[in-house]
Structures are given as C-alpha cells and as structure tokens.
Amino acid sequence: MRFLRKSLTGLFLLSLTLGLLGFAGIMVRDAVKARMAEEARVPQARERVFAVNVVPVAFETVTPVLTSFGEVQSRRTLELRAAASGAVVELDPEFVEGGQVEAGQLLARIDPADAEAALDRAENDLLDARAEVREAERALVIAKDELVAAEEQVVLRETALRRQRDLLDRNVGTAAAVESAELALASERQAVLTRRQAVATAEARIDQAATQLRRSEIARDEAQRRLDDTQIRAAFAGTLSEVTVVSGRLVSANEQLAQLVDLQALEVSFRVSTQQYARLLDGDGRLRQAPVSVALDVFGTNITAAGRITRDSAAVGEGQTGRRLFAVLDAPRGFKPGDFVTVRIEEPPLERVARLPATAVNAGGEVLVVGAEDRLETVVVEVMRRQGDDVLIRGRGLQGREVVTERTPLLGEGIKVKPLRTGAVPEPEAMLELSEDRRARLVAFIEANTQMPEAARTRILAQLAQKEVPAEIVERIESRMGG
C-alpha cells in the first residue's frame, strides 16, 4: 500500500508538470502570434531645435578706436662725451645710473692742468699784444708830431728863400745865399717825406699790433674753451643712463661717458596699416592731430597717459609695411623709454552703425537673423570696423531685429531655433509627477540602452528617481521609446 501511494503521488506530480509546461507553451505561442500580428510602430520624427544667444540690432553713432602697439622713446636724448682726454679727477654724486640732474649742473671734471697752463700762456701772449698796441699808438703820435715839426721847418725855409730872393732882386744879397736857401728848403721837404713815411710805418705797426691782439684773443678763447671742455655739464634737466665712467679713469677724446634722457619729453612710436593711416587724414590729405591713449600693462595694473599724434615718418622703411606715426605724451608719469605699450587712437565718428560680437559675422560678411516662426535668415552686412571682440556693421532692414551672436556649423538658413535673449528671465522648467509603472518603464529603457555614456545614464537615472521629473526629459525618452 505504501508503494502504491508513492507511485500515485509521483504520477500526479508528473501529470501536473506536463500540464503546466503545455499551458506555458500555449501562452508563448499566443504571445508570439499576437506580437507578429501587430503593425510596427515607427517613432514620430521631431525637428531638432537649437538654443542660440541673440542680441537686438540698434544703429547709432559710434567713435571707432584704432588699436596699435608701439615703443616709448624720449624726444630729448643727449650723449655725454669727453671733449678732452685725461684722467677724471672729479665726479658728481648724481653721476650714476638713474641719477637726476639739473640744467647746467657740473657732472664730471677731467684733469685741467694742461688746459690751465695753456690758458696762462695765452693770457700772457695777450698782455704782450696789448702792450704792443699801446707802444704802436705812442709811436704813431710821435711820428705825427715829427711830421708837423718837419712841415713847420719847410715853412721857415720857404720864408728864408723868399727873403734871399728879395735881397738878390735889390742887389743886396748874393746868388750863393739864394742857392743855399733853396738847398735847405729841398732838404726840409725831403725830411717831411721821411716823416710821412715814419707815420705810415707807425700806422702799419698799429694794424699789425691789432691783428696780433686779435690772434692772441682767439688763442686765449680757444685755451679757455679747452679748459671748459674739461668740465662736463648737463645741458638740460633729466636722468642719466648707460654711465660707464668712474673717478680716476683715463678717458679719450669723444668717448661716451653716459646718456642724458629727458623723461618729461616722451613720445610713442607705433605703426599702423596703410588703410588705417588713410582714415587718419583730413580733407586736405594732412595727418590729423588725433588724441591718443597709451597704456602699459604691469601685472594687471595699467599705467595710462594721454597724448596726440604729431607727425609721421618720411619713408616706409626697408622691409617694412604701413606707416610709422609719432605721438607726444602730455603727462608721461611712470613711463620709461623702451616701454612696449598699447596705443588707442580715436577715429572720426561713424553714423548709422551697429555693434555686434565678432563671432556673429562670417568671412563673407553674413549674419543670421531670427525670422518668422523662430527660423534663421541670412542677411549680408558691411563690416565697417573691428573693435577687439566686436565689429561695427551696416546693413538694411536690421533695425530692431535679433541676430545670432555665435555662429556654428550646425546653424544655417531655415534652421528652427530657440532664442536666448540677454537679460531675459528664463521660464521655469515644466515638471511631471510620474506613476510607478511609467517610471519603471522609463528606468528600464535607460538601463537597457547600451549606447548611452555612463555619466549621462547616471544623471538621467538620478533625475528619474526624483518625485518630480522635468517634462522635457520624459518627452525625449518616450519619443525614443516609440510611444
């Protein structure tokens, strides 16, 4: 009986198992037939919408600023050179690198012993020349006095000759006495000629003495100049640089000792293109004295100064392009010669131009404008100036319209976009509260997607685990699920 009971129990369990397997097979067959009988559901295609930043176009009058780079240099630079050779016997304490000196200040002195001796000799020669002048003047006076005396003797001899002739006419005198009087008169006349020659000689001596005096004065002045050349003085107030001399050093003539730079007379030299240069000319073709702003960036701290354009170079220069301009700085505080600075020049104002980001215009001068139904349209504009990261443009039909600020390869004419306006308050994102069944289907679809990056899958699963889920995410997932 026990064996029979166990056999019947086993037969019952076997029959039950076979029945369940048959029922399961029938269910699988019916499910496969139902699935195969259904029509394939194709996911609904949706147009992709791109979010773009837009700015409104507003035309106005803008003063363009031309930006260039240049070097600061001094308009007054003097090379201090030794005019005489010798040992440096005296140096001013300010005769050092960066020393501040005043106009006329004695900076250095070269051994003046030889120059002083030469000056003394020249002064002695000058004294001798002056004495010679005085002696020649006295000799001339004496010669003139002797000439006057000789002329008076001639007058007396003429009187005596007339008296002898009267006596001879009255038969009182003799012919011998008349002849003697004539000889005496001739002798005195010869003496007058001799005295005149002496006067001429004295006058010539005065001229020679004057010439010698002038030569002595020139020699004295030259000796004084050579003595002055032993002193090196500052021609104007400034700062010393490139100082190469020390006390006691032997220097040669024309050797450079230092440079004197006037830091209050600075200018900046910079180069612009020919097109930019043409915009700086006035109606007569002359360079305008346009105002400039010079800035030196020193670790984030800008040193600035204002100035004006004064002139341009006469030639382009070998291997150079554009034009070289010079601008005088009004108050160059903090600048030094050799500084590399940024120069900004104000150009004439432009009317009816709009300022846009440079990324909004392509190489062909086109911009993308938001049109009807938020679709992009292409508009051709004229680029007037480039101002750093911005451009100044002109175009028709753009007043008040919205332009895409950043062009990408994905954007083009006819593309539907979602404008993001600068300063606009973003609309709150729509949220959905999902049922458990709907949430489970979404989670299962995300977990089964093997092509999704792991970081994106984790982020989306974290959002689906929240009580409220963004409606945009739910809509996007269900559109890919096909329902």
MARVO-589138 format. One line per 10 residues: number of its first residue (from 1); their letters; for each residue x, y, z of C-alpha. Coordinates in steps of 0.1 Angstrom, whole numbers, plus 5000, padded with zeros to 4 digits. Layout:
<nodes>
NUM) a) X Y Z; ... .
</nodes>
This chain:
<nodes>
1) mrflrksltg) 5000 5000 5000; 5028 5024 5008; 5045 5017 4975; 5012 5023 4956; 5006 5056 4974; 5040 5069 4965; 5036 5058 4929; 5003 5075 4925; 5017 5107 4940; 5046 5107 4916 .
11) lfllsltlgl) 5023 5101 4887; 5001 5130 4898; 5030 5154 4901; 5043 5143 4866; 5009 5149 4850; 5007 5183 4867; 5041 5193 4855; 5033 5183 4819; 5001 5202 4820; 5018 5234 4832 .
21) lgfagimvrd) 5045 5230 4806; 5018 5227 4779; 5000 5257 4792; 5032 5277 4792; 5039 5267 4756; 5004 5277 4745; 5008 5311 4762; 5042 5317 4745; 5027 5307 4711; 4998 5331 4715 .
31) avkarmaeea) 5021 5359 4726; 5044 5354 4696; 5014 5353 4672; 5000 5385 4688; 5033 5403 4685; 5038 5392 4649; 5003 5403 4640; 5008 5439 4654; 5018 5466 4630; 5053 5481 4635 .
41) rvpqarervf) 5052 5514 4653; 5077 5539 4640; 5088 5567 4664; 5075 5601 4654; 5102 5622 4639; 5107 5655 4656; 5125 5686 4643; 5156 5694 4663; 5155 5729 4678; 5188 5747 4687 .
51) avnvvpvafe) 5191 5772 4715; 5210 5803 4704; 5220 5836 4720; 5206 5866 4702; 5211 5904 4706; 5189 5931 4691; 5204 5953 4664; 5204 5991 4673; 5220 6016 4649; 5238 6046 4665 .
61) tvtpvltsfg) 5268 6069 4661; 5300 6053 4673; 5335 6067 4676; 5358 6038 4665; 5390 6033 4684; 5421 6021 4664; 5444 5999 4685; 5481 5995 4678; 5513 5988 4697; 5544 6009 4700 .
71) evqsrrtlel) 5575 6018 4719; 5581 6048 4742; 5611 6069 4734; 5625 6103 4745; 5624 6133 4722; 5654 6148 4740; 5684 6124 4744; 5720 6137 4748; 5752 6116 4746; 5776 6129 4772 .
81) raaasgavve) 5811 6126 4756; 5845 6137 4768; 5857 6166 4747; 5892 6163 4761; 5914 6134 4771; 5928 6128 4805; 5920 6115 4840; 5887 6120 4856; 5895 6139 4888; 5860 6148 4900 .
91) ldpefveggq) 5826 6132 4897; 5792 6145 4909; 5774 6121 4933; 5745 6121 4909; 5767 6109 4880; 5753 6074 4884; 5728 6052 4866; 5694 6068 4871; 5708 6100 4886; 5686 6131 4885 .
101) veagqllari) 5705 6162 4873; 5696 6198 4867; 5704 6220 4837; 5740 6234 4839; 5750 6210 4868; 5787 6200 4868; 5788 6163 4864; 5824 6154 4859; 5858 6171 4856; 5888 6159 4836 .
111) dpadaeaald) 5923 6169 4849; 5926 6206 4838; 5963 6211 4845; 5975 6212 4808; 5945 6233 4798; 5951 6258 4826; 5988 6261 4816; 5978 6267 4780; 5953 6294 4791; 5980 6311 4812 .
121) raendlldar) 6004 6312 4782; 5976 6326 4760; 5968 6353 4785; 6005 6363 4787; 6006 6365 4750; 5975 6386 4751; 5992 6410 4775; 6022 6413 4752; 5999 6420 4722; 5981 6447 4742 .
131) aevreaeral) 6014 6463 4752; 6025 6463 4715; 5993 6480 4706; 5999 6507 4731; 6035 6512 4720; 6025 6514 4684; 5999 6540 4692; 6026 6561 4711; 6050 6557 4682; 6023 6570 4658 .
141) viakdelvaa) 6017 6600 4679; 6055 6608 4680; 6057 6603 4642; 6029 6627 4636; 6045 6653 4659; 6078 6649 4640; 6059 6653 4607; 6043 6685 4620; 6077 6698 4631; 6092 6690 4596 .
151) eeqvvlreta) 6064 6708 4579; 6070 6738 4601; 6107 6737 4591; 6096 6737 4554; 6075 6768 4560; 6105 6786 4576; 6128 6775 4548; 6104 6789 4522; 6103 6822 4541; 6141 6824 4541 .
161) lrrqrdlldr) 6142 6816 4504; 6118 6844 4496; 6139 6868 4517; 6171 6859 4499; 6154 6863 4466; 6142 6898 4476; 6177 6907 4487; 6190 6895 4454; 6165 6915 4435; 6176 6946 4454 .
171) nvgtaaaves) 6213 6938 4447; 6219 6934 4484; 6221 6896 4485; 6241 6871 4466; 6233 6842 4443; 6251 6818 4466; 6229 6827 4495; 6198 6821 4474; 6212 6787 4463; 6219 6778 4499 .
181) aelalaserq) 6183 6787 4509; 6169 6765 4480; 6191 6736 4491; 6179 6740 4527; 6143 6740 4515; 6148 6709 4494; 6164 6692 4524; 6135 6700 4547; 6110 6689 4521; 6129 6656 4520 .
191) avltrrqava) 6127 6654 4558; 6089 6659 4555; 6087 6629 4532; 6108 6609 4556; 6084 6618 4585; 6054 6609 4564; 6070 6575 4558; 6075 6571 4595; 6038 6580 4601; 6028 6553 4576 .
201) taearidqaa) 6051 6528 4592; 6036 6536 4626; 6001 6532 4613; 6011 6498 4598; 6026 6489 4631; 5992 6496 4647; 5974 6474 4623; 5999 6446 4629; 5995 6451 4666; 5957 6449 4663 .
211) tqlrrseiar) 5960 6418 4643; 5983 6402 4668; 5960 6413 4696; 5931 6396 4678; 5951 6364 4673; 5960 6365 4710; 5924 6369 4720; 5914 6340 4697; 5942 6318 4713; 5930 6329 4747 .
221) deaqrrlddt) 5894 6320 4739; 5905 6287 4725; 5925 6279 4756; 5895 6289 4777; 5873 6266 4756; 5897 6237 4760; 5897 6244 4798; 5859 6244 4797; 5859 6212 4778; 5874 6195 4809 .
231) qiraafagtl) 5841 6202 4826; 5811 6180 4817; 5778 6197 4825; 5741 6188 4819; 5726 6206 4790; 5691 6201 4804; 5673 6186 4834; 5670 6148 4830; 5681 6113 4841; 5714 6097 4834 .
241) sevtvvsgrl) 5717 6062 4818; 5744 6040 4805; 5770 6055 4828; 5804 6040 4821; 5829 6062 4839; 5844 6061 4874; 5866 6085 4893; 5903 6083 4883; 5897 6066 4849; 5916 6078 4819 .
251) vsaneqlaql) 5892 6088 4791; 5899 6096 4755; 5885 6124 4734; 5850 6118 4721; 5845 6088 4744; 5809 6084 4755; 5805 6086 4793; 5767 6084 4797; 5734 6094 4782; 5711 6122 4794 .
261) vdlqalevsf) 5674 6114 4789; 5646 6139 4795; 5618 6118 4810; 5593 6147 4807; 5596 6148 4769; 5585 6113 4759; 5567 6102 4728; 5555 6069 4715; 5564 6054 4681; 5539 6030 4666 .
271) rvstqqyarl) 5530 6015 4632; 5496 6013 4615; 5484 5998 4583; 5481 6019 4552; 5443 6016 4553; 5442 6028 4589; 5466 6056 4581; 5442 6068 4553; 5414 6071 4579; 5436 6094 4600 .
281) ldgdgrlrqa) 5440 6120 4572; 5419 6151 4569; 5402 6166 4538; 5435 6182 4527; 5454 6150 4530; 5473 6160 4561; 5477 6139 4592; 5452 6149 4619; 5465 6155 4654; 5441 6129 4668 .
291) pvsvaldvfg) 5441 6122 4705; 5456 6090 4716; 5456 6070 4748; 5487 6050 4758; 5485 6021 4783; 5512 6000 4799; 5501 5967 4815; 5522 5960 4845; 5509 5927 4861; 5473 5938 4859 .
301) tnitaagrit) 5479 5974 4868; 5476 5998 4838; 5497 6029 4836; 5480 6053 4812; 5487 6086 4796; 5471 6108 4771; 5487 6124 4741; 5482 6135 4705; 5497 6125 4671; 5523 6150 4659 .
311) rdsaavgegq) 5539 6135 4628; 5546 6105 4607; 5578 6091 4592; 5590 6104 4558; 5596 6069 4543; 5582 6034 4548; 5615 6018 4556; 5632 5988 4540; 5613 5956 4547; 5585 5974 4565 .
321) tgrrlfavld) 5548 5980 4557; 5522 6005 4567; 5531 6039 4582; 5551 6048 4613; 5535 6075 4635; 5547 6095 4665; 5525 6108 4693; 5536 6132 4721; 5526 6122 4756; 5512 6151 4777 .
331) aprgfkpgdf) 5519 6138 4812; 5541 6107 4809; 5541 6097 4845; 5555 6062 4851; 5567 6057 4816; 5603 6050 4806; 5620 6049 4772; 5618 6014 4758; 5584 6005 4773; 5562 5984 4749 .
341) vtvrieeppl) 5527 6000 4752; 5492 5997 4737; 5481 6028 4717; 5445 6036 4711; 5436 6064 4686; 5401 6079 4682; 5389 6079 4646; 5362 6102 4632; 5327 6091 4643; 5307 6067 4622 .
351) ervarlpata) 5270 6072 4618; 5243 6045 4614; 5264 6016 4626; 5256 5987 4650; 5279 5969 4673; 5278 5931 4672; 5301 5904 4685; 5327 5894 4660; 5315 5858 4662; 5282 5869 4647 .
361) vnaggevlvv) 5297 5877 4613; 5313 5851 4590; 5340 5856 4565; 5315 5865 4538; 5300 5894 4558; 5268 5875 4566; 5248 5873 4598; 5220 5850 4609; 5187 5868 4619; 5158 5853 4637 .
371) gaedrletvv) 5128 5854 4614; 5092 5841 4613; 5085 5811 4634; 5119 5814 4650; 5137 5803 4618; 5170 5817 4608; 5175 5840 4579; 5208 5851 4562; 5214 5888 4558; 5245 5904 4541 .
381) vevmrrqgdd) 5261 5933 4561; 5291 5956 4556; 5318 5954 4582; 5330 5990 4589; 5355 5984 4617; 5367 5957 4640; 5369 5967 4677; 5385 5940 4697; 5359 5912 4701; 5332 5933 4684 .
391) vlirgrglqg) 5325 5946 4649; 5308 5977 4637; 5284 5968 4608; 5259 5985 4584; 5230 5967 4568; 5195 5973 4555; 5164 5960 4573; 5182 5951 4606; 5169 5978 4629; 5153 5961 4659 .
401) revvtertpl) 5158 5926 4646; 5176 5899 4666; 5210 5885 4654; 5226 5852 4665; 5258 5862 4685; 5277 5829 4678; 5277 5811 4645; 5283 5773 4645; 5284 5747 4617; 5250 5734 4629 .
411) lgegikvkpl) 5233 5767 4622; 5221 5779 4588; 5193 5795 4570; 5159 5778 4577; 5170 5762 4610; 5145 5765 4638; 5160 5779 4670; 5151 5788 4705; 5163 5824 4711; 5180 5831 4744 .
421) rtgavpepea) 5179 5868 4749; 5204 5885 4770; 5189 5898 4803; 5157 5878 4798; 5143 5859 4828; 5143 5821 4819; 5109 5804 4821; 5106 5778 4848; 5111 5742 4836; 5079 5721 4835 .
431) mlelsedrra) 5079 5692 4859; 5059 5659 4859; 5049 5636 4887; 5052 5601 4872; 5033 5570 4882; 5053 5540 4894; 5045 5520 4862; 5056 5548 4839; 5087 5555 4860; 5096 5518 4858 .
441) rlvafieant) 5093 5517 4820; 5115 5548 4816; 5141 5534 4840; 5141 5500 4822; 5146 5517 4788; 5175 5538 4801; 5192 5508 4817; 5188 5488 4786; 5204 5514 4763; 5240 5503 4759 .
451) qmpeaartri) 5250 5532 4736; 5244 5559 4762; 5275 5571 4781; 5277 5560 4817; 5278 5596 4830; 5246 5605 4811; 5229 5573 4822; 5237 5580 4859; 5225 5616 4856; 5192 5607 4839 .
461) laqlaqkevp) 5185 5578 4864; 5191 5602 4893; 5165 5626 4878; 5140 5598 4872; 5144 5588 4909; 5131 5622 4920; 5095 5628 4929; 5091 5653 4900; 5109 5648 4867; 5115 5675 4840 .
471) aeiveriesr) 5088 5671 4814; 5114 5677 4786; 5134 5647 4797; 5103 5625 4799; 5092 5636 4765; 5125 5630 4749; 5129 5594 4764; 5094 5584 4754; 5099 5597 4718; 5129 5574 4716 .
481) mgg) 5108 5545 4731; 5083 5549 4703; 5053 5559 4725 .
</nodes>
